[in-house]
Amino acid sequence: MSDTAMTQLSQSTGDEQVLFEGRRALIPNLGIGLLVVLTLGLWLLPAWLRSLSTHYRVTDRRIVIESGLLSKRLEQVDLYRISDYTVDRPFLQRLVGTGNLLLKTIDRTTPEVNLLAIKTDLMALYERVRAATEIDKRRRGVRVLDTE
């Protein structure tokens, strides 16, 4: 999605508050960083293309993931559909300040939403998404029943 389309989307969402917006980290972990150094920077091109190919937008109502360079795919999951959260910060990612937020949903077409290699305060983002999910569930009158 172009920057103009993203601006129109943000204007059309009205009172939605953006919790996080960004792309995958250019150097997602120390292993990729070492590959860049060992290949004298040549590995930076595929890392840069991978970084450009994914854009994340997390608001207080939905998560939008746009992926692809030439062909684009847009995935959207409303927050009230999130049922479980996992914060994944592997050692090599922690060294460069990135991490993953893995979300399980009750959506049939998108049972998992993975925000991979994002460079932000992951624990703060997790808390904001969790709180926004609960608020959105209350706002919509959604109740989740656990059955065993």
N, CA, C and O of each residue as an XYZ file, in Angstrom:
592
protein
N       0.853     -1.169      0.000
C       0.000      0.000      0.000
C       0.895      1.226      0.000
O       1.870      1.286      0.750
N       0.577      2.188     -0.821
C       1.396      3.387     -0.918
C       1.206      4.266      0.307
O       0.266      4.085      1.081
N       2.125      5.232      0.471
C       2.012      6.152      1.600
C       0.725      6.954      1.536
O       0.132      7.256      2.572
N       0.285      7.302      0.331
C      -0.963      8.048      0.174
C      -2.149      7.201      0.629
O      -3.047      7.696      1.310
N      -2.148      5.922      0.250
C      -3.231      5.031      0.664
C      -3.228      4.835      2.172
O      -4.289      4.786      2.795
N      -2.023      4.721      2.773
C      -1.935      4.589      4.236
C      -2.467      5.847      4.916
O      -3.136      5.751      5.945
N      -2.181      7.026      4.358
C      -2.682      8.269      4.922
C      -4.202      8.304      4.834
O      -4.870      8.700      5.789
N      -4.759      7.886      3.683
C      -6.210      7.850      3.534
C      -6.826      6.860      4.501
O      -7.893      7.117      5.058
N      -6.158      5.717      4.711
C      -6.651      4.735      5.661
C      -6.674      5.317      7.061
O      -7.650      5.139      7.789
N      -5.608      6.010      7.448
C      -5.565      6.577      8.790
C      -6.599      7.678      8.951
O      -7.135      7.855     10.045
N      -6.896      8.427      7.885
C      -7.918      9.459      7.973
C      -9.304      8.838      8.035
O     -10.188      9.375      8.703
N      -9.514      7.716      7.353
C     -10.832      7.101      7.324
C     -11.145      6.355      8.612
O     -12.316      6.119      8.908
N     -10.128      5.974      9.390
C     -10.379      5.240     10.612
C     -10.816      6.152     11.747
O     -11.247      5.674     12.796
N     -10.711      7.445     11.551
C     -11.261      8.394     12.510
C     -10.580      8.368     13.852
O      -9.452      8.840     13.997
N     -11.264      7.816     14.837
C     -10.776      7.888     16.207
C      -9.871      6.726     16.597
O      -9.616      6.525     17.784
N      -9.383      5.963     15.637
C      -8.467      4.868     15.937
C      -7.114      5.411     16.359
O      -6.588      6.337     15.743
N      -6.561      4.842     17.396
C      -5.259      5.266     17.893
C      -4.206      4.248     17.462
O      -4.373      3.049     17.686
N      -3.134      4.717     16.850
C      -2.054      3.835     16.398
C      -1.177      3.490     17.594
O      -0.658      4.377     18.271
N      -1.016      2.186     17.848
C      -0.163      1.717     18.932
C       1.254      1.432     18.448
O       2.218      1.630     19.188
N       1.381      0.969     17.208
C       2.689      0.690     16.617
C       2.533      0.717     15.108
O       1.537      0.239     14.565
N       3.519      1.276     14.441
C       3.555      1.239     12.986
C       5.015      1.143     12.577
O       5.845      1.934     13.026
N       5.323      0.187     11.737
C       6.697      0.049     11.293
C       6.904     -1.187     10.454
O       5.962     -1.905     10.117
N       8.150     -1.418     10.128
C       8.551     -2.546      9.301
C       9.402     -3.498     10.119
O       9.791     -3.205     11.250
N       9.680     -4.642      9.518
C      10.635     -5.563     10.139
C      11.976     -4.868     10.266
O      12.296     -3.990      9.464
N      12.745     -5.236     11.233
C      14.063     -4.652     11.421
C      14.979     -5.057     10.261
O      14.896     -6.173      9.748
N      15.848     -4.134      9.863
C      16.791     -4.422      8.785
C      17.730     -5.554      9.181
O      17.953     -6.483      8.405
N      18.268     -5.478     10.368
C      19.108     -6.547     10.922
C      18.312     -7.157     12.073
O      18.397     -6.667     13.199
N      17.530     -8.228     11.816
C      16.628     -8.752     12.834
C      17.314     -9.476     13.988
O      16.762     -9.555     15.086
N      18.518    -10.008     13.747
C      19.224    -10.680     14.836
C      20.726    -10.637     14.579
O      21.173    -10.227     13.507
N      21.485    -11.058     15.560
C      22.938    -11.004     15.468
C      23.475    -11.906     14.362
O      24.502    -11.594     13.759
N      22.796    -13.021     14.085
C      23.241    -13.928     13.026
C      23.233    -13.243     11.660
O      24.182    -13.388     10.890
N      22.179    -12.507     11.360
C      22.115    -11.763     10.089
C      23.179    -10.669     10.087
O      23.804    -10.408      9.058
N      23.382    -10.036     11.231
C      24.427     -9.014     11.327
C      25.800     -9.582     11.007
O      26.596     -8.942     10.319
N      26.078    -10.777     11.502
C      27.354    -11.427     11.201
C      27.448    -11.794      9.716
O      28.512    -11.660      9.113
N      26.339    -12.256      9.125
C      26.348    -12.549      7.687
C      26.647    -11.303      6.869
O      27.373    -11.370      5.876
N      26.096    -10.174      7.277
C      26.356     -8.920      6.565
C      27.843     -8.593      6.622
O      28.443     -8.222      5.613
N      28.431     -8.731      7.801
C      29.855     -8.426      7.959
C      30.714     -9.415      7.160
O      31.635     -9.007      6.452
N      30.416    -10.707      7.274
C      31.220    -11.730      6.592
C      31.127    -11.656      5.067
O      32.081    -12.012      4.375
N      30.007    -11.207      4.547
C      29.854    -11.107      3.090
C      30.159     -9.695      2.601
O      29.800     -9.330      1.482
N      30.813     -8.911      3.431
C      31.203     -7.545      3.104
C      30.003     -6.693      2.664
O      30.105     -5.874      1.752
N      28.897     -6.904      3.319
C      27.712     -6.091      3.070
C      26.770     -6.636      2.022
O      25.681     -6.091      1.842
N      27.154     -7.710      1.311
C      26.299     -8.248      0.263
C      24.987     -8.809      0.818
O      23.954     -8.752      0.151
N      25.029     -9.346      2.032
C      23.828     -9.915      2.631
C      22.841     -8.816      3.035
O      21.687     -9.102      3.352
N      23.296     -7.568      3.023
C      22.430     -6.446      3.384
C      21.296     -6.264      2.369
O      20.209     -5.823      2.743
N      21.524     -6.591      1.102
C      20.487     -6.439      0.076
C      19.278     -7.336      0.355
O      18.157     -6.828      0.383
N      19.454     -8.664      0.565
C      18.270     -9.471      0.880
C      17.621     -9.067      2.205
O      16.400     -9.136      2.340
N      18.431     -8.646      3.185
C      17.864     -8.193      4.460
C      17.038     -6.925      4.253
O      15.977     -6.767      4.857
N      17.520     -6.030      3.406
C      16.799     -4.787      3.125
C      15.492     -5.079      2.384
O      14.460     -4.483      2.692
N      15.531     -5.989      1.412
C      14.319     -6.359      0.679
C      13.297     -7.015      1.609
O      12.102     -6.739      1.502
N      13.751     -7.875      2.516
C      12.843     -8.509      3.480
C      12.224     -7.459      4.390
O      11.042     -7.535      4.724
N      13.028     -6.479      4.787
C      12.525     -5.404      5.643
C      11.471     -4.574      4.919
O      10.458     -4.203      5.511
N      11.707     -4.280      3.635
C      10.750     -3.494      2.850
C       9.461     -4.252      2.567
O       8.414     -3.641      2.348
N       9.532     -5.577      2.570
C       8.392     -6.370      2.123
C       7.286     -6.509      3.166
O       6.212     -7.009      2.834
N       7.500     -6.093      4.399
C       6.488     -6.256      5.438
C       6.301     -4.952      6.196
O       7.262     -4.351      6.676
N       5.050     -4.527      6.296
C       4.709     -3.313      7.048
C       3.618     -3.668      8.054
O       2.593     -4.250      7.698
N       3.856     -3.307      9.320
C       2.904     -3.595     10.383
C       2.242     -2.304     10.843
O       2.887     -1.260     10.943
N       0.948     -2.392     11.119
C       0.208     -1.275     11.705
C      -0.717     -1.861     12.769
O      -1.618     -2.643     12.466
N      -0.477     -1.472     14.011
C      -1.282     -1.945     15.131
C      -2.018     -0.741     15.695
O      -1.400      0.239     16.113
N      -3.353     -0.822     15.701
C      -4.151      0.247     16.283
C      -4.905     -0.318     17.482
O      -4.756     -1.490     17.826
N      -5.705      0.515     18.102
C      -6.475      0.041     19.246
C      -7.717     -0.745     18.812
O      -8.538     -1.107     19.655
N      -7.865     -1.015     17.503
C      -9.006     -1.793     17.015
C      -8.625     -2.953     16.100
O      -9.397     -3.901     15.961
N      -7.451     -2.897     15.474
C      -7.090     -3.925     14.498
C      -5.578     -3.997     14.309
O      -4.831     -3.102     14.704
N      -5.163     -5.092     13.694
C      -3.778     -5.269     13.279
C      -3.799     -5.460     11.771
O      -4.514     -6.319     11.255
N      -3.016     -4.661     11.074
C      -2.952     -4.732      9.621
C      -1.513     -5.078      9.238
O      -0.570     -4.406      9.655
N      -1.361     -6.129      8.442
C      -0.042     -6.536      7.963
C      -0.077     -6.508      6.440
O      -0.856     -7.217      5.803
N       0.777     -5.679      5.882
C       0.914     -5.612      4.433
C       2.237     -6.274      4.082
O       3.286     -5.909      4.613
N       2.179     -7.251      3.181
C       3.408     -7.953      2.817
C       3.544     -8.026      1.300
O       2.562     -7.968      0.561
N       4.775     -8.153      0.870
C       5.081     -8.272     -0.547
C       5.751     -7.035     -1.094
O       5.541     -5.929     -0.596
N       6.572     -7.228     -2.137
C       7.219     -6.105     -2.809
C       6.488     -5.730     -4.085
O       6.074     -4.582     -4.249
N       6.326     -6.676     -4.983
C       5.647     -6.396     -6.243
C       4.158     -6.736     -6.134
O       3.300     -5.910     -6.445
N       3.870     -7.930     -5.698
C       2.487     -8.311     -5.410
C       2.257     -8.057     -3.928
O       3.074     -8.448     -3.095
N       1.168     -7.415     -3.602
C       0.893     -7.050     -2.216
C      -0.212     -7.912     -1.646
O      -1.147     -8.301     -2.346
N      -0.087     -8.205     -0.353
C      -1.123     -8.927      0.389
C      -1.397     -8.143      1.648
O      -0.471     -7.763      2.364
N      -2.674     -7.895      1.924
C      -3.078     -7.138      3.104
C      -3.899     -8.050      3.997
O      -4.941     -8.560      3.585
N      -3.426     -8.254      5.224
C      -4.138     -9.054      6.208
C      -4.597     -8.129      7.316
O      -3.856     -7.242      7.739
N      -5.814     -8.331      7.785
C      -6.326     -7.510      8.878
C      -7.052     -8.405      9.865
O      -7.854     -9.254      9.475
N      -6.770     -8.213     11.133
C      -7.455     -8.951     12.187
C      -7.909     -7.943     13.226
O      -7.115     -7.136     13.710
N      -9.186     -7.993     13.566
C      -9.708     -7.125     14.611
C      -9.203     -7.611     15.961
O      -9.087     -8.815     16.190
N      -8.901     -6.672     16.856
C      -8.317     -7.037     18.145
C      -9.219     -7.929     18.979
O      -8.724     -8.774     19.725
N     -10.533     -7.761     18.870
C     -11.423     -8.565     19.707
C     -11.318    -10.057     19.381
O     -11.785    -10.889     20.159
N     -10.715    -10.404     18.247
C     -10.553    -11.805     17.867
C      -9.290    -12.448     18.452
O      -9.096    -13.654     18.301
N      -8.443    -11.680     19.104
C      -7.207    -12.235     19.669
C      -7.538    -13.007     20.944
O      -8.244    -12.512     21.822
N      -7.014    -14.230     21.027
C      -7.293    -15.073     22.184
C      -6.054    -15.366     23.038
O      -6.184    -15.715     24.211
N      -4.854    -15.228     22.460
C      -3.653    -15.550     23.229
C      -2.469    -14.761     22.674
O      -2.409    -14.467     21.480
N      -1.537    -14.426     23.549
C      -0.378    -13.606     23.207
C       0.895    -14.340     23.617
O       0.942    -14.991     24.661
N       1.925    -14.227     22.780
C       3.240    -14.744     23.133
C       4.281    -13.698     22.742
O       4.309    -13.224     21.606
N       5.127    -13.350     23.694
C       6.256    -12.466     23.415
C       7.477    -13.367     23.272
O       7.848    -14.079     24.206
N       8.092    -13.329     22.110
C       9.235    -14.190     21.802
C      10.443    -13.299     21.562
O      10.476    -12.516     20.612
N      11.443    -13.431     22.443
C      12.659    -12.626     22.318
C      13.874    -13.546     22.384
O      14.521    -13.641     23.427
N      14.191    -14.227     21.275
C      15.361    -15.108     21.266
C      16.640    -14.325     21.567
O      16.709    -13.114     21.360
N      17.636    -15.035     22.053
C      18.880    -14.410     22.500
C      19.507    -13.531     21.419
O      19.869    -12.386     21.691
N      19.639    -14.050     20.200
C      20.292    -13.273     19.142
C      19.480    -12.036     18.756
O      20.052    -11.034     18.327
N      18.154    -12.094     18.903
C      17.335    -10.916     18.649
C      17.442     -9.913     19.799
O      17.475     -8.704     19.566
N      17.494    -10.404     21.026
C      17.628     -9.492     22.173
C      18.913     -8.689     22.086
O      18.951     -7.541     22.528
N      19.966     -9.266     21.526
C      21.242     -8.560     21.414
C      21.155     -7.338     20.504
O      21.891     -6.371     20.697
N      20.254     -7.374     19.508
C      20.111     -6.230     18.603
C      18.831     -5.437     18.871
O      18.517     -4.502     18.134
N      18.087     -5.805     19.924
C      16.912     -5.033     20.331
C      15.651     -5.299     19.538
O      14.801     -4.415     19.424
N      15.507     -6.498     18.986
C      14.279     -6.834     18.265
C      13.589     -7.997     18.970
O      14.139     -8.593     19.896
N      12.392     -8.306     18.524
C      11.640     -9.419     19.087
C      10.409     -9.702     18.253
O      10.155     -9.036     17.249
N       9.642    -10.703     18.681
C       8.458    -11.140     17.951
C       7.252    -11.109     18.882
O       7.355    -11.476     20.052
N       6.121    -10.674     18.366
C       4.863    -10.745     19.088
C       3.977    -11.708     18.313
O       3.577    -11.425     17.183
N       3.673    -12.847     18.925
C       2.912    -13.909     18.275
C       1.520    -13.944     18.890
O       1.373    -14.081     20.104
N       0.502    -13.820     18.047
C      -0.868    -13.725     18.522
C      -1.709    -14.850     17.943
O      -1.684    -15.090     16.736
N      -2.446    -15.535     18.790
C      -3.409    -16.543     18.345
C      -4.771    -15.867     18.296
O      -5.119    -15.088     19.183
N      -5.542    -16.172     17.252
C      -6.838    -15.536     17.084
C      -7.931    -16.590     16.917
O      -7.651    -17.770     16.705
N      -9.172    -16.141     17.017
C     -10.311    -17.022     16.762
C     -10.812    -16.840     15.336
O     -11.887    -17.330     14.991
N     -10.051    -16.149     14.512
C     -10.389    -15.918     13.113
C     -10.044    -17.166     12.305
O      -8.929    -17.678     12.410
N     -10.978    -17.659     11.505
C     -10.744    -18.893     10.743
C      -9.698    -18.728      9.647
O      -8.906    -19.638      9.403
N      -9.690    -17.582      8.989
C      -8.750    -17.396      7.884
C      -7.358    -17.016      8.358
O      -6.381    -17.251      7.648
N      -7.248    -16.431      9.549
C      -5.950    -16.031     10.085
C      -5.848    -16.483     11.541
O      -6.030    -15.672     12.449
N      -5.558    -17.770     11.778
C      -5.506    -18.250     13.160
C      -4.295    -17.742     13.942
O      -4.297    -17.773     15.173
N      -3.272    -17.280     13.243
C      -2.090    -16.722     13.901
C      -1.679    -15.433     13.210
O      -1.686    -15.334     11.983
N      -1.323    -14.450     14.022
C      -0.774    -13.192     13.518
C       0.600    -13.051     14.155
O       0.724    -13.024     15.380
N       1.622    -12.962     13.330
C       2.988    -12.893     13.836
C       3.634    -11.581     13.411
O       3.828    -11.327     12.222
N       3.960    -10.761     14.385
C       4.719     -9.540     14.138
C       6.173     -9.903     14.404
O       6.597     -9.989     15.557
N       6.930    -10.115     13.340
C       8.279    -10.674     13.446
C       9.346     -9.596     13.340
O       9.228     -8.657     12.552
N      10.381     -9.746     14.143
C      11.590     -8.916     14.075
C      11.273     -7.434     14.155
O      11.780     -6.640     13.364
N      10.425     -7.061     15.121
C      10.098     -5.648     15.255
C      11.017     -5.003     16.287
O      11.331     -5.591     17.322
N      11.434     -3.791     15.979
C      12.364     -3.066     16.835
C      11.568     -2.024     17.606
O      11.364     -0.903     17.142
N      11.126     -2.417     18.783
C      10.369     -1.546     19.670
C      10.444     -2.137     21.069
O      10.987     -3.225     21.261
N       9.906     -1.430     22.035
C       9.800     -1.979     23.383
C       8.682     -3.016     23.335
O       7.506     -2.677     23.461
N       9.052     -4.266     23.155
C       8.103     -5.333     22.904
C       7.157     -5.569     24.075
O       5.972     -5.829     23.868
N       7.659     -5.482     25.291
C       6.801     -5.697     26.456
C       5.754     -4.587     26.569
O       4.605     -4.857     26.920
N       6.137     -3.351     26.277
C       5.181     -2.238     26.322
C       4.134     -2.407     25.222
O       2.952     -2.154     25.454
N       4.553     -2.832     24.027
C       3.599     -3.062     22.946
C       2.642     -4.186     23.325
O       1.438     -4.075     23.094
N       3.160     -5.261     23.900
C       2.322     -6.376     24.352
C       1.260     -5.881     25.330
O       0.085     -6.224     25.194
N       1.659     -5.085     26.307
C       0.709     -4.573     27.305
C      -0.337     -3.671     26.661
O      -1.513     -3.742     27.017
N       0.074     -2.823     25.716
C      -0.883     -1.935     25.039
C      -1.867     -2.731     24.193
O      -3.061     -2.430     24.187
N      -1.379     -3.750     23.473
C      -2.259     -4.576     22.643
C      -3.213     -5.368     23.527
O      -4.399     -5.471     23.216
N      -2.718     -5.923     24.611
C      -3.570     -6.698     25.518
C      -4.681     -5.828     26.109
O      -5.842     -6.236     26.144
N      -4.321     -4.632     26.570
C      -5.315     -3.718     27.129
C      -6.323     -3.279     26.062
O      -7.523     -3.229     26.330
N      -5.845     -2.963     24.861
C      -6.736     -2.541     23.779
C      -7.667     -3.673     23.369
O      -8.820     -3.427     23.016
N      -7.180     -4.911     23.411
C      -8.016     -6.064     23.082
C      -9.171     -6.189     24.069
O     -10.317     -6.398     23.670
N      -8.869     -6.062     25.343
C      -9.918     -6.164     26.361
C     -10.929     -5.034     26.224
O     -12.129     -5.262     26.380
N     -10.472     -3.830     25.939
C     -11.377     -2.687     25.750
C     -12.256     -2.914     24.526
O     -13.454     -2.636     24.567
N     -11.672     -3.420     23.432
C     -12.434     -3.662     22.212
C     -13.467     -4.765     22.427
O     -14.582     -4.675     21.913
N     -13.110     -5.800     23.179
C     -14.074     -6.866     23.479
C     -15.248     -6.315     24.281
O     -16.400     -6.642     23.995
N     -14.967     -5.478     25.284
C     -16.050     -4.874     26.076
C     -16.906     -3.954     25.215
O     -18.132     -3.956     25.331
N     -16.264     -3.164     24.349
C     -16.978     -2.229     23.491
C     -17.936     -2.960     22.557
O     -19.031     -2.470     22.283
N     -17.528     -4.132     22.067
C     -18.355     -4.904     21.136
C     -19.285     -5.884     21.856
O     -20.146     -6.497     21.226
N     -19.115     -6.031     23.157
C     -19.938     -6.991     23.900
C     -19.565     -8.431     23.643
O     -20.416     -9.318     23.704
N     -18.298     -8.669     23.356
C     -17.810    -10.018     23.055
C     -17.362    -10.682     24.347
O     -16.646    -10.094     25.158
N     -17.804    -11.923     24.515
C     -17.366    -12.729     25.659
C     -16.735    -14.007     25.122
O     -17.242    -14.620     24.183
N     -15.630    -14.395     25.727
C     -14.918    -15.589     25.298
C     -15.112    -16.652     26.363
O     -14.873    -16.409     27.546
N     -15.546    -17.824     25.942
C     -15.740    -18.947     26.847
C     -14.646    -19.972     26.619
O     -14.439    -20.423     25.492
N     -13.949    -20.340     27.675
C     -12.943    -21.392     27.582
C     -13.619    -22.720     27.845
O     -14.268    -22.898     28.875
N     -13.471    -23.649     26.923
C     -14.021    -24.987     27.117
C     -12.882    -25.993     27.050
O     -11.944    -25.838     26.268
N     -12.975    -26.991     27.853
C     -11.923    -28.004     27.868
C     -12.473    -29.348     27.471
O     -11.731    -30.329     27.426
